[in-house]
Amino acid sequence: MDSRAQQALAAVAAVWERSKESILGRVALLEQATGTLLEGTLDDALRQQAEQEAHKLTGSLGTFGFGEGSRLAREMEHLFRAGVLLGQAEALRLSELGMALRRELERPLVGQVPPPTPREERPLLLVVNTDAELAEQLVVETAAQGIRIEISPTLPVARGAIARAYPDVVLLDLSSPAGTADGLTLLTELSEQTPLVSVLVLTARDTFTDRVEVARRGGRGFLHKAVPPAQIVEAVVQLLARRRAAETKVMAVDDDPQVLAILRSLLESQGIRLTPLTDPLRFWDVLQQESPDLLILDVDMPDLNGIELCQVVRSDQRWTEMPVLFLTAHTDPGTIHRVFAVGADDFVSKPIVGPELITRVTNRLERIRLLRTLAETDALTGVANRRKSTQVLDQFLGFGQPSGTTFLLGGAGYGSLQTGE
């Protein structure tokens, strides 16, 4: 099992531990509705509530590893939807289904999901370097900054470390002539992955050509081998700060808090920040506030469903290019046609399969990042075009206004700053 699948399973297991009591509470409501139906006193409000709770269980139980529980909940949902057609036979069947569902949820998930492990909040720096003395100095410097560090003396060892746990930053030493080509290949691979792995390059060579090659391959920093270890770690700290500022953002709208909790655990395990929303009536305000890179919508919700929300999004020019991914427990041709007809880019069926969801989300994010790069980069020179350069300048000017900082542009694209104090 690869690291992505293991992370997904661990994330889902952690959510199950937090959600178990509330899910059993939903089962209790289904049992209450069934009991009143057997007595002949089930009112329409409780029936509709039972139908909604059964629908939510259908979507979430399979994700937690209860495939049979999802099937039982779906049958209960269909029966409660029958409304006035419910009779004694349906009541007895609902009673059987409710008892079977409770038995299913009380069994242990032995062997299906690994126990959750505490999440390490400190960022991880992977150093690909053969210099033992430098590695020891970096261990001391990073400890003072609250940064975890792992040393990989060779590129194959580094690839294995990256597969086990995504580092936040990679310090890649290209000083060895024999390893330069393979190191540049690794640099390219890391810059194209989602979540993005930021790479600082350390090298004994410092020519303009070398800097251009590193920049073209996605390097986030270029350091000469002679710089002190403290300066290297300071560059890592600054890169981590920039990375947090440019964090990939996903917004998800689903009326089931358990589904949103699962999504958050799955995506944040991959370095993607999730903005969850259970109330679709607040959708437009939150969308404009967060400006997400990708949107996840549930098809079935009260007040406003996901298809209606997608229509609103696609009718606004600002959001026409944003990827929209649907979650749905209904995979019939009619639902799928409606989803894509309103402008969806993809859909994931419930119950959610963690690795599948992560793959579909990261694929869409990689595609939109590529399109943005093409739109913001001059094809001939490989540098930012006029539109992107103007955006960056506007950002710098905006940063300077509150603190009285003045930016002075120099020749050849270099600049300096002065403070108003």
Protein Blocks (a to p, Z undefined) as FASTA:
>chain_A
ZZklmmmmmmmmmmmmmmmmmmmmmmmmmmmmmmmmmnopacfklmmmmmmmmmmmmmmm
mmnopamlmmmmmmmmmmmmnmmmpcfklmmmmmmmmmmmmmmmmpccehkaccdddddf
bdcdddddfblklmmmmmmmmmmnopacdddfbfklmmmmmmmoccfbdcddfkbmklmm
mmmmmmmmmmmpccddddddddfbdcfklmmmmmmnopabdcdfkbcfklmmmmmmmmmm
mmmmmgccdddddfbfklmmmmmmmmmmnopacdddfblklmmmmmmmnopabdcddfbd
ghiafklmmmmmmmpmklmmpccddddfbfcfklmmmmmmnopabdcdddddfklmmmmm
mmmmmmmmmmmmmmmpcfklopacfklmmmmmmmmmmmmmmnopacdddeehiacdddfZ
Z
